[in-house]
Amino acid sequence: MRIGSGIDVHAFGPGAFVMLGGVRIPHSRGVIAHSDGDVVLHALCDALLGAAGLGDIGQHFKDTDPQWKGADSKQFVRHVLNMLRTRHLRVGNADVTVLAEAPKVGPHRDEIRRQIAQLLEVSDELVNVKATTTERLGFLGRAEGIAAQAVVLLLDAS
């Protein structure tokens, strides 16, 4: 068994939606990012890579590489899963927390959970999605951005 954790943060900017866990969520702002800025999938990739001892998302998908400009972060997850397969690892479970004042995750939680489970090729019950605010403290509390944290358990797939 291997455990990994990941965190990602993006500032809000122009736009009318944010991507969370591969799901397009309507919002009064977008995020400033090189790719689609999906903090959930970015944190998830970091957790998966960390558990496998494979570095972090920035090493594999550089934000200076034009290939990843505007990229769908689901591509990152699929690529990381292929890396895990070659090392005979599979996802045991994933737990994700979104930190933001808005948008509210509750109305989209089940869809995000299903999307992550599908991407990780596991059943829905092995994925948990939750959200919290920072009680209006800091840049997240001032609604200047959004963050996500992920923890994963990897198991031997041999």
HELIX and SHEET records of a PDB file:
HELIX    1   1 VAL A   39  ALA A   52  1                                  14    
HELIX    2   2 ILE A   57  HIS A   60  1                                   4    
HELIX    3   3 PRO A   66  TRP A   68  5                                   3    
HELIX    4   4 LYS A   74  THR A   86  1                                  13    
HELIX    5   5 GLY A  106  HIS A  108  5                                   3    
HELIX    6   6 ARG A  109  LEU A  120  1                                  12    
HELIX    7   7 ASP A  124  LEU A  126  5                                   3    
HELIX    8   8 GLY A  138  GLY A  141  1                                   4    
SHEET    1   A 5 GLY A  30  VAL A  31  0                                        
SHEET    2   A 5 ARG A   2  GLY A  13 -1                                        
SHEET    3   A 5 GLY A 145  ASP A 156 -1                                        
SHEET    4   A 5 LEU A  89  LEU A  99 -1                                        
SHEET    5   A 5 VAL A 127  THR A 132  1                                        
SHEET    1   B 2 PHE A  17  LEU A  20  0                                        
SHEET    2   B 2 VAL A  23  PRO A  26 -1                                        
END                                                                             
